[in-house]
Amino acid sequence: MEMLQKLGEEHRNMARLLEVLQDQLDVFSSGGHPDYDVLTSAAEYFMGFPDQCHHPKEDMILRRMRERDPDAAETVGELESDHEGIAILARRFSEAVERVLQESEMPRSVFVATLKEFIDTQREHMEMERDRFFPLAQAVLTQQDWQELGKAAGDERDPLYSEEGAEEFEALRRAIMRWHAEDQSGTQ
């Protein structure tokens, strides 16, 4: 079950980053200038970690669920193709940021729609996993399954919150900390 806890933590980290992206989108939508370092780093992050480390772990869980209980696994839909779709949206988001930075012809509305689609799809996907996929996996898989899956998954850490990603994602970490501080002060 440690694997599910780790995946849940990764979801919380991504949700925080999506909040920061939403803030940047709001700035851009209202005609302002977002923090392009944050947008660029976020695009790099979503093109890397979720697609290369996070989603493959979830796909492994789903494959094991299909072995244990195909009917239960079927109820989570096409998780693997959802992951592929999210990777495509991440690439579109990254390309849109690049076009804006290169001052290529791109209507503001297209950039806003691209980023909004990415944020909304990512949120909906994580919500489905939290509400349906993770509880179902917990119910279907055995302790031995979790141990085997944990060993197979390795110990890849989220670069946004690890020493390895210290420089690359510093702007993102600062933005997340700023957003978190603002969020905390607004709820008190």
Backbone as ProteinMPNN parsed JSONL, in Angstrom:
{"seq_chain_A": "MEMLQKLGEEHRNMARLLEVLQDQLDVFSSGGHPDYDVLTSAAEYFMGFPDQCHHPKEDMILRRMRERDPDAAETVGELESDHEGIAILARRFSEAVERVLQESEMPRSVFVATLKEFIDTQREHMEMERDRFFPLAQAVLTQQDWQELGKAAGDERDPLYSEEGAEEFEALRRAIMRWHAEDQSGTQ", "coords_chain_A": {"N_chain_A": [[0.816, -1.207, 0.0], [2.117, 1.111, 0.304], [2.861, 2.077, -2.128], [0.473, 3.124, -3.183], [0.103, 5.221, -1.405], [2.293, 6.802, -2.065], [1.662, 7.42, -4.735], [-0.644, 8.895, -4.263], [0.452, 11.078, -2.899], [2.001, 12.132, -4.954], [-0.077, 12.929, -6.627], [-1.207, 14.969, -5.055], [0.912, 16.776, -5.116], [0.967, 17.369, -7.871], [-1.562, 18.507, -8.087], [-1.243, 20.864, -6.62], [0.547, 22.157, -8.307], [-1.08, 22.431, -10.552], [-2.86, 24.304, -9.553], [-1.19, 26.528, -9.394], [-0.668, 26.814, -12.124], [-3.268, 27.432, -12.929], [-3.555, 29.933, -11.731], [-1.639, 31.347, -13.255], [-2.825, 31.096, -15.748], [-5.165, 32.584, -15.296], [-4.053, 35.143, -15.005], [-2.985, 35.513, -17.598], [-5.339, 35.267, -19.109], [-6.696, 37.557, -18.39], [-5.334, 39.478, -19.701], [-2.851, 40.055, -18.718], [0.673, 39.527, -17.96], [1.958, 36.466, -17.568], [4.104, 34.459, -15.425], [6.613, 33.386, -17.178], [8.748, 31.712, -16.717], [7.74, 29.978, -14.817], [5.64, 28.814, -16.302], [7.115, 27.565, -18.357], [8.743, 25.773, -16.893], [6.75, 24.24, -15.698], [5.588, 23.055, -17.935], [7.768, 21.495, -18.815], [7.998, 19.811, -16.596], [5.483, 18.431, -16.607], [5.738, 17.162, -19.026], [7.642, 15.362, -18.469], [7.988, 13.912, -15.688], [5.259, 12.868, -14.897], [4.553, 11.368, -17.199], [6.75, 9.681, -17.63], [7.293, 8.44, -15.193], [5.19, 8.467, -13.17], [2.645, 7.749, -14.404], [3.35, 5.219, -15.624], [3.581, 3.608, -13.308], [0.945, 3.555, -12.393], [-0.206, 2.29, -14.564], [0.984, -0.232, -14.348], [-0.246, -1.143, -12.018], [-2.883, -1.29, -12.907], [-2.655, -3.306, -14.862], [-2.039, -5.491, -13.214], [-4.386, -5.572, -11.752], [-6.141, -6.328, -13.757], [-5.346, -8.945, -14.096], [-6.103, -10.056, -11.634], [-8.835, -9.342, -11.238], [-10.645, -8.922, -13.765], [-13.168, -7.777, -14.374], [-13.55, -5.803, -12.414], [-11.347, -4.176, -12.986], [-12.097, -3.25, -15.448], [-13.975, -1.319, -14.863], [-12.67, 1.078, -14.412], [-12.25, 2.249, -16.77], [-10.491, 3.362, -19.681], [-7.689, 3.661, -18.739], [-4.943, 3.622, -19.496], [-5.031, 4.677, -22.113], [-6.064, 7.135, -21.457], [-3.866, 8.202, -20.123], [-2.108, 8.427, -22.265], [-3.474, 10.337, -23.764], [-3.332, 12.522, -22.03], [-0.598, 12.966, -22.09], [-0.345, 13.874, -24.71], [-1.796, 16.268, -24.532], [-0.129, 17.591, -22.732], [2.134, 17.948, -24.323], [1.043, 19.685, -26.243], [0.497, 21.886, -24.607], [3.126, 22.536, -23.827], [4.211, 23.175, -26.348], [2.613, 25.376, -26.965], [3.414, 27.234, -25.004], [6.056, 27.536, -25.806], [5.673, 28.682, -28.349], [4.528, 31.146, -27.641], [6.651, 32.279, -26.221], [8.505, 32.504, -28.261], [7.365, 34.438, -29.633], [5.691, 33.808, -31.7], [3.007, 33.715, -34.063], [0.143, 33.455, -32.361], [-3.035, 33.354, -31.283], [-4.271, 34.828, -28.281], [-6.521, 33.609, -27.208], [-6.313, 30.974, -28.125], [-4.054, 30.026, -26.794], [-4.992, 30.242, -24.152], [-7.192, 28.45, -24.252], [-5.821, 26.052, -24.776], [-4.188, 25.687, -22.495], [-6.183, 25.666, -20.53], [-7.658, 23.381, -21.257], [-5.726, 21.392, -20.78], [-5.292, 21.682, -17.96], [-7.912, 21.216, -16.919], [-8.462, 18.604, -17.884], [-6.395, 17.122, -16.701], [-7.001, 17.484, -13.973], [-9.582, 16.266, -13.82], [-8.908, 13.656, -14.485], [-7.154, 12.907, -12.375], [-8.936, 13.088, -10.277], [-10.757, 11.022, -10.913], [-9.034, 8.837, -10.632], [-8.394, 9.039, -7.908], [-10.949, 8.742, -6.718], [-12.071, 6.389, -7.854], [-10.197, 4.522, -9.088], [-7.892, 4.145, -7.322], [-9.157, 3.312, -4.809], [-10.391, 0.945, -5.725], [-8.2, -0.548, -6.623], [-6.925, -0.936, -4.198], [-8.788, -2.568, -2.958], [-8.819, -4.849, -4.609], [-6.207, -5.85, -5.029], [-3.601, -7.837, -3.542], [-1.527, -7.97, -0.553], [0.914, -9.088, -1.275], [0.871, -8.557, -4.019], [1.149, -5.757, -3.922], [3.684, -5.523, -2.788], [5.299, -6.688, -4.783], [4.701, -5.01, -6.943], [5.661, -2.592, -5.921], [8.416, -3.106, -5.768], [8.958, -3.458, -8.497], [8.345, -0.945, -9.447], [10.322, 0.712, -8.51], [12.269, 3.423, -7.083], [11.833, 6.048, -7.954], [11.888, 9.477, -7.605], [9.771, 12.336, -7.246], [10.722, 14.951, -9.2], [10.156, 17.592, -8.708], [10.069, 17.879, -6.027], [12.481, 17.007, -5.022], [16.012, 16.631, -4.428], [17.374, 16.199, -6.814], [15.997, 17.621, -8.752], [16.413, 20.216, -8.089], [17.532, 22.717, -9.198], [16.384, 22.838, -11.771], [13.614, 23.014, -11.375], [13.206, 25.163, -9.692], [11.882, 27.689, -9.969], [9.257, 26.827, -10.166], [8.87, 25.597, -7.661], [9.104, 27.828, -5.977], [6.887, 29.295, -6.861], [4.804, 27.557, -6.176], [5.117, 27.497, -3.401], [4.578, 30.186, -2.845], [1.916, 30.341, -3.772], [0.762, 28.504, -2.0], [1.21, 29.794, 0.465], [-0.32, 32.134, 0.086], [-2.822, 30.943, -0.201], [-3.154, 29.78, 2.316], [-3.163, 32.07, 3.957], [-5.454, 33.242, 3.068], [-7.435, 31.587, 4.016], [-7.569, 31.951, 6.659]], "CA_chain_A": [[0.0, 0.0, 0.0], [3.015, 2.262, 0.272], [2.828, 2.579, -3.495], [-0.713, 3.972, -3.312], [0.367, 6.449, -0.652], [3.227, 7.588, -2.868], [0.904, 7.945, -5.867], [-1.513, 9.943, -3.723], [1.306, 12.237, -2.638], [2.321, 12.702, -6.264], [-1.287, 13.627, -7.073], [-1.311, 16.224, -4.301], [1.931, 17.673, -5.659], [0.514, 17.823, -9.183], [-2.72, 19.382, -7.873], [-0.692, 22.171, -6.244], [1.106, 22.745, -9.518], [-2.209, 22.83, -11.388], [-3.369, 25.56, -8.978], [-0.27, 27.578, -9.843], [-0.955, 27.012, -13.546], [-4.552, 28.131, -13.022], [-3.266, 31.337, -11.43], [-0.966, 31.914, -14.422], [-3.846, 31.177, -16.793], [-6.027, 33.717, -14.962], [-3.299, 36.352, -15.339], [-2.913, 35.596, -19.059], [-6.706, 35.468, -19.611], [-7.114, 38.935, -18.127], [-4.498, 40.383, -20.476], [-1.579, 40.288, -18.052], [1.841, 38.747, -18.359], [2.238, 35.425, -16.577], [5.505, 34.133, -15.164], [6.957, 32.41, -18.216], [9.63, 30.694, -16.13], [6.85, 28.999, -14.191], [4.954, 28.08, -17.371], [8.088, 26.707, -19.036], [9.109, 24.688, -15.98], [5.577, 23.366, -15.535], [5.474, 22.264, -19.161], [8.834, 20.491, -18.762], [7.647, 18.852, -15.549], [4.378, 17.576, -17.038], [6.202, 16.355, -20.154], [8.596, 14.38, -17.969], [7.708, 13.03, -14.559], [4.034, 12.056, -14.942], [4.545, 10.44, -18.332], [7.849, 8.727, -17.562], [7.385, 7.737, -13.902], [3.931, 8.334, -12.435], [1.656, 6.955, -15.151], [3.736, 3.807, -15.75], [3.257, 2.886, -12.059], [-0.496, 3.317, -12.397], [-0.477, 1.287, -15.598], [1.368, -1.534, -13.777], [-1.306, -1.515, -11.079], [-4.04, -1.689, -13.701], [-2.387, -4.625, -15.467], [-2.17, -6.498, -12.16], [-5.816, -5.665, -11.454], [-6.759, -7.12, -14.835], [-5.051, -10.347, -13.808], [-6.848, -10.47, -10.435], [-10.277, -9.143, -11.356], [-10.843, -8.167, -15.019], [-14.403, -6.987, -14.341], [-13.281, -4.613, -11.602], [-10.409, -3.325, -13.734], [-12.846, -2.659, -16.559], [-14.775, -0.183, -14.384], [-11.897, 2.329, -14.377], [-12.169, 2.782, -18.121], [-9.276, 3.215, -20.485], [-6.681, 4.425, -18.01], [-3.71, 3.756, -20.284], [-5.245, 5.633, -23.209], [-6.185, 8.447, -20.81], [-2.496, 8.659, -19.889], [-1.573, 8.84, -23.57], [-4.142, 11.602, -24.102], [-2.769, 13.577, -21.179], [0.744, 13.243, -22.621], [-0.544, 14.7, -25.915], [-2.174, 17.602, -24.072], [1.07, 18.195, -22.143], [2.957, 18.405, -25.452], [0.387, 20.879, -26.808], [0.738, 22.951, -23.643], [4.536, 22.893, -23.962], [4.375, 23.838, -27.645], [1.963, 26.689, -26.888], [4.313, 28.099, -24.233], [7.204, 27.81, -26.676], [5.247, 29.629, -29.394], [4.374, 32.461, -27.031], [7.992, 32.774, -25.909], [9.162, 32.844, -29.521], [6.533, 35.491, -30.207], [5.045, 33.306, -32.911], [1.603, 34.077, -34.178], [-0.774, 32.583, -31.626], [-4.042, 34.155, -30.579], [-4.361, 34.652, -26.833], [-7.617, 32.667, -26.933], [-5.836, 29.613, -28.392], [-3.192, 29.668, -25.666], [-5.867, 30.061, -22.982], [-7.945, 27.204, -24.432], [-4.882, 24.933, -24.678], [-3.822, 25.503, -21.093], [-7.395, 25.295, -19.788], [-7.963, 21.973, -21.553], [-4.754, 20.579, -20.065], [-5.574, 21.746, -16.518], [-9.19, 20.56, -16.625], [-8.345, 17.17, -18.141], [-5.517, 16.567, -15.664], [-7.777, 17.464, -12.713], [-10.624, 15.235, -13.919], [-8.241, 12.354, -14.472], [-6.679, 12.615, -11.012], [-10.131, 12.883, -9.454], [-11.241, 9.671, -11.197], [-8.119, 7.879, -10.011], [-8.562, 9.122, -6.451], [-12.271, 8.289, -6.296], [-12.426, 5.053, -8.324], [-9.091, 3.613, -9.381], [-7.109, 3.803, -6.132], [-9.908, 2.448, -3.879], [-10.604, -0.359, -6.343], [-6.911, -1.252, -6.577], [-6.716, -1.319, -2.803], [-9.691, -3.674, -2.646], [-8.591, -6.013, -5.46], [-4.845, -6.38, -4.976], [-3.147, -8.415, -2.276], [-0.294, -7.413, -0.001], [2.004, -9.581, -2.111], [0.836, -7.764, -5.252], [1.7, -4.428, -3.645], [5.134, -5.653, -2.604], [5.897, -6.934, -6.096], [4.565, -3.785, -7.73], [6.569, -1.603, -5.344], [9.777, -3.433, -6.214], [9.046, -3.22, -9.939], [8.233, 0.494, -9.711], [11.555, 1.403, -8.153], [12.165, 4.521, -6.117], [11.958, 7.318, -8.668], [11.286, 10.553, -6.81], [9.202, 13.476, -7.947], [11.811, 15.93, -9.299], [9.713, 18.884, -8.199], [10.263, 17.885, -4.577], [13.682, 16.25, -4.672], [17.288, 17.307, -4.645], [17.779, 16.061, -8.207], [15.336, 18.642, -9.563], [16.535, 21.473, -7.363], [17.691, 23.887, -10.056], [15.479, 22.802, -12.912], [12.24, 23.359, -11.012], [13.219, 26.153, -8.607], [10.819, 28.676, -10.189], [7.993, 26.171, -9.832], [8.785, 25.432, -6.207], [8.822, 29.152, -5.401], [5.5, 29.638, -7.197], [3.929, 26.703, -5.367], [5.2, 27.981, -2.011], [3.871, 31.474, -2.821], [0.495, 30.036, -3.872], [0.356, 27.861, -0.751], [1.178, 30.819, 1.513], [-1.49, 32.966, -0.184], [-3.997, 30.124, 0.074], [-3.255, 29.633, 3.768], [-3.536, 33.359, 4.552], [-6.837, 33.525, 2.665], [-8.378, 30.731, 4.746], [-7.522, 32.246, 8.099]], "C_chain_A": [[0.856, 1.265, 0.0], [3.001, 2.905, -1.117], [1.626, 3.496, -3.712], [-0.529, 5.289, -2.565], [1.28, 7.373, -1.441], [2.509, 8.2, -4.069], [-0.034, 9.063, -5.418], [-0.741, 11.216, -3.433], [1.682, 12.924, -3.96], [1.119, 13.45, -6.828], [-1.435, 14.956, -6.347], [-0.293, 17.241, -4.814], [1.497, 18.236, -7.013], [-0.68, 18.769, -9.045], [-2.261, 20.782, -7.467], [-0.148, 22.89, -7.472], [-0.007, 23.19, -10.465], [-2.849, 24.12, -10.871], [-2.501, 26.733, -9.408], [-0.505, 27.866, -11.331], [-2.275, 27.757, -13.747], [-4.366, 29.614, -12.736], [-2.611, 32.023, -12.625], [-1.946, 32.075, -15.582], [-4.769, 32.361, -16.547], [-5.349, 35.043, -15.302], [-3.297, 36.562, -16.851], [-4.291, 35.91, -19.645], [-7.165, 36.913, -19.443], [-6.209, 39.951, -18.818], [-3.15, 40.68, -19.851], [-0.476, 39.405, -18.589], [2.14, 37.72, -17.265], [3.746, 35.264, -16.378], [5.898, 33.018, -16.136], [7.956, 31.372, -17.727], [8.8, 29.587, -15.491], [6.159, 28.165, -15.266], [5.9, 27.108, -18.072], [8.466, 25.52, -18.165], [7.958, 23.708, -15.789], [5.404, 22.484, -16.763], [6.529, 21.162, -19.177], [8.503, 19.4, -17.747], [6.571, 17.881, -16.055], [4.742, 16.743, -18.264], [7.105, 15.221, -19.661], [8.038, 13.453, -16.916], [6.409, 12.238, -14.674], [4.082, 10.989, -16.035], [5.602, 9.349, -18.195], [7.866, 7.909, -16.269], [6.031, 7.46, -13.246], [2.932, 7.426, -13.168], [2.082, 5.505, -15.365], [3.456, 2.993, -14.484], [1.765, 2.577, -12.014], [-0.87, 2.256, -13.432], [-0.109, -0.118, -15.114], [0.289, -2.045, -12.828], [-2.521, -2.015, -11.859], [-3.834, -3.063, -14.342], [-2.532, -5.736, -14.419], [-3.644, -6.665, -11.776], [-6.537, -6.497, -12.51], [-6.512, -8.605, -14.635], [-5.919, -10.861, -12.661], [-8.359, -10.431, -10.647], [-10.569, -8.281, -12.594], [-12.097, -7.294, -15.006], [-14.21, -5.701, -13.541], [-12.371, -3.648, -12.352], [-11.125, -2.595, -14.872], [-13.6, -1.397, -16.12], [-13.99, 1.126, -14.316], [-11.691, 2.898, -15.773], [-10.833, 2.508, -18.779], [-8.15, 4.056, -19.888], [-5.425, 4.654, -18.842], [-3.897, 4.738, -21.446], [-5.485, 7.041, -22.661], [-4.795, 9.033, -20.571], [-1.859, 9.141, -21.19], [-2.181, 10.173, -24.002], [-3.6, 12.769, -23.293], [-1.364, 13.945, -21.656], [0.648, 14.118, -23.874], [-0.905, 16.124, -25.512], [-0.98, 18.326, -23.436], [1.992, 18.713, -23.249], [2.362, 19.664, -26.087], [0.605, 22.093, -25.91], [2.173, 23.45, -23.775], [4.792, 23.652, -25.268], [3.755, 25.232, -27.634], [2.835, 27.678, -26.109], [5.502, 28.501, -25.101], [6.843, 28.827, -27.757], [5.094, 31.04, -28.834], [5.748, 33.066, -26.747], [8.751, 33.189, -27.169], [8.422, 33.957, -30.266], [5.977, 35.091, -31.569], [3.586, 33.741, -32.902], [0.746, 33.041, -33.459], [-1.784, 33.468, -30.9], [-4.083, 33.807, -29.083], [-5.419, 33.603, -26.501], [-7.186, 31.216, -27.156], [-4.94, 29.153, -27.244], [-4.038, 29.379, -24.433], [-6.62, 28.736, -23.086], [-7.048, 25.979, -24.273], [-4.531, 24.649, -23.227], [-5.028, 25.077, -20.26], [-7.749, 23.827, -20.011], [-7.005, 21.045, -20.801], [-5.077, 20.528, -18.567], [-6.838, 20.964, -16.186], [-9.102, 19.047, -16.807], [-7.498, 16.5, -17.071], [-6.263, 16.454, -14.331], [-8.829, 16.357, -12.727], [-10.028, 13.84, -13.836], [-7.789, 11.983, -13.059], [-7.859, 12.371, -10.069], [-10.696, 11.473, -9.657], [-10.336, 8.636, -10.524], [-8.291, 7.868, -8.492], [-9.874, 8.478, -5.997], [-12.59, 6.849, -6.696], [-11.24, 4.104, -8.412], [-8.332, 3.194, -8.121], [-7.898, 2.94, -5.143], [-10.132, 1.039, -4.435], [-9.321, -1.18, -6.312], [-6.634, -1.754, -5.171], [-7.576, -2.531, -2.435], [-9.324, -4.963, -3.39], [-7.226, -6.661, -5.227], [-4.467, -6.856, -3.571], [-1.887, -7.701, -1.794], [0.91, -7.853, -0.835], [2.053, -8.824, -3.44], [1.509, -6.411, -5.034], [3.211, -4.483, -3.452], [5.833, -5.84, -3.941], [5.835, -5.683, -6.967], [5.518, -2.702, -7.233], [8.007, -1.839, -5.769], [9.952, -3.115, -7.687], [9.038, -1.729, -10.272], [9.513, 1.247, -9.411], [11.284, 2.565, -7.212], [12.391, 5.874, -6.783], [11.213, 8.394, -7.879], [10.784, 11.664, -7.71], [10.26, 14.579, -8.006], [11.428, 17.316, -8.792], [10.0, 19.016, -6.709], [11.485, 17.084, -4.161], [14.922, 17.076, -4.97], [17.692, 17.293, -6.116], [17.184, 17.156, -9.085], [15.47, 20.035, -8.992], [16.61, 22.695, -8.278], [16.616, 23.961, -11.13], [14.087, 23.313, -12.57], [12.159, 24.383, -9.88], [12.105, 27.188, -8.767], [9.457, 28.084, -9.836], [7.824, 26.027, -8.327], [8.456, 26.763, -5.536], [7.366, 29.54, -5.65], [4.513, 28.817, -6.366], [3.936, 27.172, -3.92], [4.45, 29.305, -1.863], [2.361, 31.226, -2.864], [-0.017, 29.444, -2.564], [0.248, 28.886, 0.379], [-0.036, 31.726, 1.335], [-2.769, 32.221, 0.146], [-4.222, 30.0, 1.579], [-3.69, 30.946, 4.422], [-4.973, 33.737, 4.206], [-7.862, 32.704, 3.42], [-8.395, 31.021, 6.233], [-8.33, 33.468, 8.441]], "O_chain_A": [[0.361, 2.358, -0.275], [3.115, 4.123, -1.252], [1.751, 4.536, -4.359], [-0.956, 6.343, -3.036], [1.065, 8.585, -1.48], [2.723, 9.37, -4.387], [-0.196, 10.062, -6.119], [-1.23, 12.315, -3.693], [1.677, 14.152, -4.054], [1.284, 14.502, -7.446], [-1.758, 15.967, -6.97], [-0.6, 18.427, -4.932], [1.64, 19.431, -7.271], [-0.797, 19.73, -9.805], [-2.828, 21.776, -7.921], [-0.363, 24.09, -7.647], [0.119, 24.229, -11.115], [-3.326, 24.936, -11.659], [-3.011, 27.802, -9.745], [-0.535, 29.025, -11.745], [-2.386, 28.61, -14.628], [-4.95, 30.458, -13.416], [-2.976, 33.145, -12.975], [-1.903, 33.068, -16.308], [-5.123, 33.072, -17.488], [-5.989, 35.957, -15.822], [-3.575, 37.662, -17.329], [-4.406, 36.718, -20.566], [-7.932, 37.427, -20.257], [-6.305, 41.15, -18.554], [-2.38, 41.474, -20.391], [-0.662, 38.643, -19.538], [2.532, 38.087, -16.158], [4.548, 35.869, -17.089], [5.554, 31.854, -15.933], [8.009, 30.265, -18.264], [9.122, 28.406, -15.613], [6.097, 26.941, -15.153], [5.533, 25.966, -18.349], [8.505, 24.385, -18.641], [8.166, 22.497, -15.725], [5.107, 21.295, -16.64], [6.223, 20.019, -19.514], [8.704, 18.213, -18.008], [6.724, 16.664, -15.948], [4.113, 15.715, -18.514], [7.304, 14.232, -20.367], [7.655, 12.324, -17.221], [6.451, 11.013, -14.555], [3.693, 9.843, -15.81], [5.371, 8.211, -18.603], [8.398, 6.799, -16.251], [5.765, 6.337, -12.818], [2.44, 6.451, -12.601], [1.229, 4.62, -15.293], [3.127, 1.81, -14.575], [1.365, 1.474, -11.642], [-1.749, 1.428, -13.194], [-0.804, -1.085, -15.429], [-0.046, -3.23, -12.832], [-3.113, -3.037, -11.513], [-4.749, -3.886, -14.356], [-3.085, -6.797, -14.71], [-4.092, -7.779, -11.505], [-7.435, -7.276, -12.19], [-7.363, -9.431, -14.965], [-6.414, -11.986, -12.717], [-9.072, -11.366, -10.284], [-10.721, -7.064, -12.487], [-12.094, -6.195, -15.561], [-14.661, -4.633, -13.956], [-12.603, -2.439, -12.349], [-10.787, -1.459, -15.205], [-13.833, -0.504, -16.935], [-14.595, 2.189, -14.175], [-11.027, 3.922, -15.935], [-10.145, 1.539, -18.459], [-7.721, 5.046, -20.48], [-4.904, 5.769, -18.884], [-3.007, 5.541, -21.726], [-5.151, 8.027, -23.317], [-4.575, 10.224, -20.791], [-1.152, 10.148, -21.205], [-1.484, 11.033, -24.54], [-3.43, 13.871, -23.813], [-0.987, 15.116, -21.626], [1.476, 15.007, -24.072], [-0.383, 17.082, -26.082], [-0.84, 19.539, -23.588], [2.564, 19.795, -23.124], [3.09, 20.596, -26.429], [0.866, 23.194, -26.395], [2.408, 24.657, -23.829], [5.508, 24.653, -25.28], [4.304, 26.163, -28.223], [2.977, 28.831, -26.515], [5.9, 29.665, -25.123], [7.625, 29.732, -28.044], [5.485, 32.015, -29.477], [5.971, 34.248, -27.011], [9.55, 34.125, -27.135], [8.799, 34.356, -31.368], [5.817, 35.921, -32.464], [3.023, 34.087, -31.864], [0.639, 31.895, -33.896], [-1.421, 34.237, -30.01], [-3.947, 32.648, -28.691], [-5.219, 32.791, -25.597], [-7.648, 30.322, -26.447], [-5.056, 28.02, -26.777], [-3.821, 28.379, -23.748], [-6.682, 27.981, -22.116], [-7.468, 24.975, -23.697], [-4.574, 23.502, -22.785], [-4.906, 24.222, -19.383], [-8.098, 23.116, -19.068], [-7.428, 20.029, -20.25], [-5.128, 19.448, -17.979], [-6.835, 20.14, -15.272], [-9.611, 18.292, -15.978], [-7.849, 15.425, -16.586], [-6.161, 15.437, -13.645], [-8.954, 15.601, -11.764], [-10.586, 12.953, -13.19], [-8.021, 10.863, -12.606], [-7.777, 11.537, -9.168], [-11.068, 10.806, -8.692], [-10.819, 7.677, -9.921], [-8.328, 6.805, -7.872], [-9.9, 7.752, -5.004], [-13.299, 6.152, -5.969], [-11.282, 3.001, -7.865], [-8.151, 2.0, -7.883], [-7.375, 1.93, -4.673], [-10.068, 0.058, -3.694], [-9.352, -2.373, -6.009], [-6.161, -2.875, -4.986], [-7.139, -3.41, -1.691], [-9.504, -6.055, -2.852], [-7.111, -7.887, -5.229], [-4.952, -6.34, -2.564], [-1.267, -6.932, -2.529], [1.824, -7.062, -1.071], [3.131, -8.489, -3.932], [2.326, -5.971, -5.843], [3.932, -3.593, -3.902], [6.858, -5.208, -4.197], [6.804, -5.341, -7.645], [6.114, -1.98, -8.032], [8.732, -0.898, -6.091], [10.977, -2.564, -8.088], [9.646, -1.3, -11.253], [9.765, 2.303, -9.99], [10.208, 2.673, -6.623], [13.067, 6.741, -6.228], [10.044, 8.225, -7.534], [11.314, 11.895, -8.797], [10.659, 15.094, -6.962], [12.303, 18.124, -8.481], [10.155, 20.122, -6.191], [11.519, 16.539, -3.058], [14.869, 18.084, -5.674], [18.28, 18.254, -6.611], [17.807, 17.572, -10.061], [14.724, 20.938, -9.369], [15.81, 23.619, -8.129], [16.02, 25.013, -11.364], [13.45, 23.974, -13.39], [11.146, 24.457, -9.185], [11.446, 27.529, -7.785], [8.605, 28.769, -9.27], [6.754, 26.305, -7.787], [7.624, 26.815, -4.63], [6.693, 30.054, -4.757], [3.498, 29.342, -5.909], [2.886, 27.24, -3.282], [3.763, 29.52, -0.864], [1.61, 31.823, -2.092], [-1.082, 29.821, -2.075], [-0.7, 28.848, 1.162], [-0.711, 32.055, 2.31], [-3.699, 32.798, 0.71], [-5.353, 30.103, 2.054], [-4.502, 30.933, 5.347], [-5.63, 34.461, 4.954], [-9.035, 33.072, 3.467], [-9.151, 30.403, 6.983], [-8.399, 33.857, 9.607]]}, "name": "protein", "num_of_chains": 1, "seq": "MEMLQKLGEEHRNMARLLEVLQDQLDVFSSGGHPDYDVLTSAAEYFMGFPDQCHHPKEDMILRRMRERDPDAAETVGELESDHEGIAILARRFSEAVERVLQESEMPRSVFVATLKEFIDTQREHMEMERDRFFPLAQAVLTQQDWQELGKAAGDERDPLYSEEGAEEFEALRRAIMRWHAEDQSGTQ"}
